[in-house]
Amino acid sequence: MLAALEKELCVDPARYYASGFSNGGLMSWRALCERSNRIAAAVVVSGPLGNSDVEPCMASGGDAAACVVDPSTQAKCFDASRTACASPHTPPLELFYSCTNMSRPVPVMVVWGADDPHVPFYGGIGVESVEGFATPPVLLSVDFIAKQYNCSARPFISFRNESAGGFAECSSYSGCQSSANVTLCVAKHNGHAWPGGLPYQNACNPMLPEYNYRRCERIKERGAPISSNFVTSQQLFEFFGMHTL
């Protein structure tokens, strides 16, 4: 496809980027892993890198949803208290694509809604999962890529926005091979939707291919929370602007 585009259009082959949401996120992972020699950078939104048999790590108070195994420490909760997990567990990660033999480390930003009911941030099978298979904690996938790039063991906070009752935060790894950037951004009060985007209305429009009656009814009943604390499209263009082949 890239070769065809180069024949038909005026393009800069040093500025091919991959980005997608949900299944489009899977496509972006595949482009990153299997066409690393052609992709300058990627932004993945709510798209898992693989699947996994997840056994949730229980927090000391019994709140499984608030506790996830941090791959860097093996025993940290991802809630405000940061209390230690009672039963640390690292689930195996079964990759969808071959991401272990990339020709170069591709800079990647991973964006996720903390309240995603389809592909849960903390892993497992989402309560509104369409495919019905378990996905690993997002931290596990990002940590896998960071290790592939020989990044520093601990990420640092590179973005934070607390306003209007919401919260968004990005963590970035430093010291990666070839100065590749690996960043994870999490938006609270954001479901399976593009953070900073428009409400999930396409599922309710019968004239669009995204129309889905059952999903539309769920949206009407529960709403599709979208955070305004992280504008993905803006961050995407800024991220891509920093990277070329």
C-alpha positions as CSV (number, residue, x, y, z in Angstrom):
1,M,0.0,0.0,0.0
2,L,2.8,2.4,0.9
3,A,4.5,1.7,-2.5
4,A,1.2,2.5,-4.3
5,L,0.8,5.7,-2.4
6,E,4.2,6.8,-3.3
7,K,3.4,6.2,-7.0
8,E,0.1,8.1,-6.9
9,L,0.7,10.9,-4.4
10,C,3.3,13.4,-3.3
11,V,4.3,12.0,0.0
12,D,7.3,12.1,2.3
13,P,8.4,8.5,3.0
14,A,10.2,9.7,6.1
15,R,6.9,10.7,7.6
16,Y,4.7,7.6,7.6
17,Y,2.7,7.3,10.8
18,A,0.3,4.8,12.2
19,S,-2.6,5.6,14.4
20,G,-5.9,3.9,15.2
21,F,-8.6,3.3,17.8
22,S,-9.7,-0.1,19.1
23,N,-9.3,-2.5,16.2
24,G,-7.5,0.4,14.5
25,G,-5.1,0.3,17.5
26,L,-4.4,-3.3,16.7
27,M,-3.6,-2.3,13.1
28,S,-1.2,0.4,14.5
29,W,0.6,-2.2,16.6
30,R,1.0,-4.4,13.6
31,A,2.4,-1.6,11.5
32,L,4.8,-0.7,14.3
33,C,6.0,-4.3,14.8
34,E,6.0,-5.6,11.2
35,R,6.9,-2.4,9.2
36,S,9.2,-0.8,11.7
37,N,11.5,0.2,8.8
38,R,8.8,2.3,7.2
39,I,6.8,3.7,10.2
40,A,8.2,6.9,11.8
41,A,6.0,6.7,14.9
42,A,2.7,5.3,16.1
43,V,-0.1,6.3,18.4
44,V,-2.3,3.5,19.7
45,V,-5.7,4.3,21.3
46,S,-7.5,1.5,23.2
47,G,-6.0,-1.3,21.1
48,P,-4.4,-4.3,22.9
49,L,-1.0,-5.6,21.8
50,G,-2.0,-9.2,22.7
51,N,-4.3,-11.4,24.8
52,S,-3.7,-12.9,28.2
53,D,-5.2,-15.1,30.9
54,V,-5.5,-12.4,33.5
55,E,-5.9,-13.2,37.2
56,P,-6.6,-9.8,38.8
57,C,-4.3,-8.7,41.7
58,M,-6.4,-8.0,44.7
59,A,-5.8,-4.8,46.6
60,S,-5.6,-5.0,50.4
61,G,-9.1,-3.6,50.6
62,G,-10.4,-6.2,48.2
63,D,-10.8,-3.8,45.3
64,A,-9.6,-5.8,42.3
65,A,-10.5,-3.0,39.8
66,A,-8.1,-0.5,41.4
67,C,-5.1,-2.8,41.6
68,V,-2.8,-3.9,38.8
69,V,0.6,-5.4,38.8
70,D,3.2,-2.8,37.7
71,P,5.7,-4.7,35.6
72,S,8.5,-2.5,37.0
73,T,7.8,-3.3,40.7
74,Q,5.6,-6.4,40.5
75,A,3.5,-5.1,43.4
76,K,1.9,-1.7,43.0
77,C,-1.7,-0.6,42.9
78,F,-2.7,2.0,40.3
79,D,-5.0,3.9,42.6
80,A,-4.5,7.1,44.6
81,S,-3.2,5.3,47.7
82,R,-0.6,3.3,45.8
83,T,-0.9,0.5,48.4
84,A,0.8,-2.8,47.7
85,C,-1.0,-5.6,46.1
86,A,-1.8,-8.5,48.4
87,S,-1.1,-11.1,45.7
88,P,1.2,-9.9,43.0
89,H,0.7,-11.7,39.7
90,T,2.1,-11.1,36.3
91,P,0.0,-12.7,33.6
92,P,1.6,-14.1,30.4
93,L,1.4,-11.9,27.4
94,E,0.5,-13.6,24.1
95,L,1.4,-11.2,21.3
96,F,-0.9,-10.8,18.3
97,Y,2.0,-9.9,16.1
98,S,5.8,-10.5,16.0
99,C,7.2,-7.6,17.9
100,T,10.5,-9.1,18.9
101,N,12.5,-8.7,15.7
102,M,11.8,-5.1,14.7
103,S,14.5,-3.5,12.5
104,R,14.4,-0.3,14.6
105,P,12.5,0.9,17.7
106,V,9.5,2.9,16.6
107,P,8.4,5.7,18.9
108,V,5.0,4.9,20.3
109,M,2.3,6.7,22.4
110,V,-0.4,4.5,23.9
111,V,-3.6,6.2,25.0
112,W,-6.3,4.6,27.2
113,G,-9.5,5.3,29.0
114,A,-9.2,4.2,32.7
115,D,-12.9,3.3,32.6
116,D,-12.9,1.3,29.3
117,P,-15.6,-1.4,29.5
118,H,-14.6,-3.1,26.3
119,V,-10.8,-3.4,26.7
120,P,-10.1,-2.8,30.5
121,F,-7.0,-0.8,31.4
122,Y,-6.3,-3.3,34.2
123,G,-6.8,-6.4,31.9
124,G,-9.3,-9.2,31.8
125,I,-12.5,-9.5,29.8
126,G,-14.4,-6.3,29.6
127,V,-18.0,-6.2,30.7
128,E,-18.9,-5.0,27.3
129,S,-16.3,-6.9,25.4
130,V,-17.3,-7.8,21.8
131,E,-14.7,-10.5,21.2
132,G,-14.9,-12.0,24.7
133,F,-11.2,-12.7,25.2
134,A,-9.0,-11.5,28.0
135,T,-6.4,-8.8,27.4
136,P,-3.4,-8.1,29.6
137,P,-3.0,-5.0,31.8
138,V,-2.0,-2.1,29.5
139,L,1.1,-1.5,31.7
140,L,2.3,-5.0,30.8
141,S,2.2,-4.3,27.0
142,V,3.9,-0.9,27.4
143,D,6.5,-2.4,29.6
144,F,7.1,-5.2,27.0
145,I,7.8,-2.6,24.3
146,A,10.0,-0.5,26.7
147,K,12.1,-3.6,27.4
148,Q,12.4,-4.3,23.6
149,Y,13.8,-0.8,23.2
150,N,16.1,-1.1,26.2
151,C,14.5,1.9,27.9
152,S,15.0,2.9,31.5
153,A,13.3,0.7,34.1
154,R,11.2,3.4,35.6
155,P,9.1,5.9,33.6
156,F,8.7,9.6,34.6
157,I,5.5,11.7,34.5
158,S,5.6,13.7,31.3
159,F,2.1,15.1,31.3
160,R,-0.6,15.7,33.9
161,N,-3.9,17.6,33.8
162,E,-6.4,17.8,36.7
163,S,-9.4,20.0,36.0
164,A,-13.1,19.9,35.8
165,G,-13.3,16.9,38.0
166,G,-11.2,14.9,35.6
167,F,-7.6,13.6,35.5
168,A,-5.2,12.6,32.8
169,E,-1.5,11.6,33.1
170,C,1.2,10.4,30.8
171,S,4.3,8.4,31.8
172,S,7.3,8.3,29.5
173,Y,10.3,6.0,29.4
174,S,13.8,7.6,28.8
175,G,17.1,6.3,27.6
176,C,15.5,4.1,24.9
177,Q,17.5,2.8,22.0
178,S,17.8,5.3,19.1
179,S,16.1,7.8,21.4
180,A,12.7,6.2,20.7
181,N,10.0,7.6,22.8
182,V,7.6,5.2,24.7
183,T,4.7,6.9,26.4
184,L,1.5,5.8,28.1
185,C,-1.3,8.2,28.6
186,V,-4.3,7.4,30.8
187,A,-7.5,9.4,31.0
188,K,-9.9,8.8,33.9
189,H,-13.6,9.1,33.4
190,N,-13.1,7.9,29.8
191,G,-14.7,4.8,28.4
192,H,-14.0,3.0,25.1
193,A,-13.7,6.3,23.3
194,W,-11.1,8.7,21.8
195,P,-10.1,10.9,24.8
196,G,-10.9,14.5,24.0
197,G,-13.1,13.5,21.0
198,L,-16.8,13.8,20.2
199,P,-19.5,11.7,22.0
200,Y,-20.0,8.2,20.7
201,Q,-22.9,9.0,18.3
202,N,-22.0,7.0,15.2
203,A,-23.4,3.8,16.7
204,C,-26.8,5.4,16.8
205,N,-26.8,6.6,13.2
206,P,-28.3,3.9,10.9
207,M,-26.8,5.6,7.8
208,L,-23.3,4.9,9.0
209,P,-21.4,1.6,8.9
210,E,-20.7,2.0,12.7
211,Y,-24.4,1.7,13.4
212,N,-25.1,-0.9,16.1
213,Y,-28.5,-1.0,17.7
214,R,-27.5,-2.8,20.9
215,R,-24.5,-0.5,21.4
216,C,-26.6,2.5,20.8
217,E,-29.1,1.4,23.5
218,R,-26.2,0.9,26.0
219,I,-24.9,4.3,25.2
220,K,-28.3,5.9,25.7
221,E,-28.6,4.1,29.0
222,R,-25.1,4.5,30.5
223,G,-23.5,7.2,28.4
224,A,-20.1,6.9,26.8
225,P,-17.8,9.0,29.1
226,I,-15.1,11.0,27.3
227,S,-12.4,12.9,29.1
228,S,-11.7,16.5,28.3
229,N,-8.4,16.4,30.2
230,F,-6.5,14.8,27.4
231,V,-7.0,15.9,23.8
232,T,-5.7,12.9,21.9
233,S,-5.7,14.5,18.4
234,Q,-3.6,17.5,19.6
235,Q,-1.2,15.2,21.4
236,L,-1.0,12.9,18.4
237,F,0.1,15.7,16.0
238,E,2.6,17.0,18.5
239,F,4.0,13.5,19.0
240,F,4.3,12.8,15.3
241,G,5.9,16.2,14.7
242,M,8.8,15.1,16.9
243,H,9.7,12.0,14.9
244,T,10.8,11.2,11.3
245,L,12.7,8.3,9.8
